[in-house]
């Protein structure tokens, strides 16, 4: 799939800003997809943080423009049940990232 150019017609790199990214935190703990070992919720929250930082790096960037910064990057978290607890642990984490 060809990526759309920026407002000035220059090529862009990365993923579209409106991408839907699914964090399957439980796969590593699954006996089928992982090692079957449950982790501490803080570990799941750290991995969610790592994923969000990776997405921020990958969001479309103009070839000649400035990269996405913490001030311009937006992320909408949608979580349910245990995923909600992981998201809450991520949001309440005091470690700067």
Protein Blocks (a to p, Z undefined) as FASTA:
>chain_A
ZZdddfkopacedjdfkbccdddfklmmpmklmnopacdfklmmmmmmmmmmmmmmmgcc
dfklccddfklpccddddehjlmmmmmmmmmpcbdZZ
